[in-house]
């Protein structure tokens, strides 16, 4: 009987060949070299950007190749597992499962649903406003998405949207993307913003205030971009009118719903006041997750971890580790330095300087992911200030133009977590991020340049 080989999709075959070729090259190069880091980072970004392999598998490939070829010390390769962002993802998965198990998501959806059931556009804009408004009260994008996704999933079900309905995708994307895309302009509301603030203070001795940062960035890159985001979602995902499904609130209280409500109130309160008590949102989330997981709490099903997918946890650890490798190896700084050499920056050419600095930050964000941009570029701010004739503060603030321009979903761990937990795909998200990024470059960057000039920043 002839031997039949299994049929392998073309994209999987190409991914396997690329991985094998990368491993062969890595083993031929000196351990810990910049070239090794470049190969691993390029392979990881390529596989994540194309989506040819599951995100978690690409993360495992990254870890394995780095260790087999001794690309970097284990502390760098597995830095993602030490990251607070990764553990916030884990706690978020637990909290989301508990919200569903206790019925709290149903209760909240029953309250919010009638206000969004008058039409598809109202539902999209309402979900978007929910995410945007939450950004001013909760400092963690991960935390916001952790709370919103279970509620949004319940809501779209109650509105009558089936799993593959474009309307369902539009409402979910509106809530998820509004929770992070405009929030790069609100100082404590996203990780890159906080990295920028910390790096600026540590390296340069200056740190922007909340009001200065908000005035400079929010009107154009926050508010107008959010309106643009809503328009793109309504254009790309044309849903029908929500079904007239009754959303009465029941007087009955399922077991655990009150306890879950109290835990969430505690988490939100602690997240909102993290500047006062200094406890990372990740560990606040883990405290709540531990209570949910404790035997006999009634907040989770039996054997909860066997019923939870750990794929998002592995993926975020991988993407954070990739950014750490790009930074620690000097790959990000080398790319930034090379760009500075070839780009036509000049004293007095403010419009050109504005555009090219935005391009540098955007390009770097594709390589080292968004939180890595301020870590790489902030130490270069004095050099950039000398070349452009700008103040150091202005050159630091130009990074926001780049890391707020999300080209592909893999750049942002909060977005990926929102996609994975809501059942949406990378391609669905890219149908929004790519048009928004293009319009941002063509329309919003020039508007922002005029805004900076009017404010007297440049």
Secondary structure, DSSP 8 states (H G I E B T S, - for coil): ---------HHHHHHHHHHHHHHHHHHHS-TT-HHHHHHHHHHHHHHHHHT-S-HHHHHHHHHHHHHHTT-S-HHHHTGGGG-HHHHHHHHHHHHHHHHHHHTHHHHHHHHHHHHHTT-HHHHHHHHHHHHHHHTTT-S-HHHHHHHHHHHHHHHHHHTT--TT-HHHHHHHHHHHHHTTSGGGGSGGGSHHHHHHHHHIIIIIS----HHHHHHHHIIIIIIIHHHHHHHHHHHHS-------------S---TTHHHHHHHHHHHHHHHHTHHHH---HHHHHHHHHHHHHSTT-SSS-SSGGGGS--HHHHHHHHHHHHHHHHHHTTHHHHHHHHHHHHS---TT-HHHHHHHHHHHHHHHHHHH-HHHHHHHHGGGHHHHHHHH---HHHHHHTHHHHHT---SGGG-HHHHHHHHHHT--HHHHHHHHHHHHHHIIIIIHHHHHHHHHHHT--
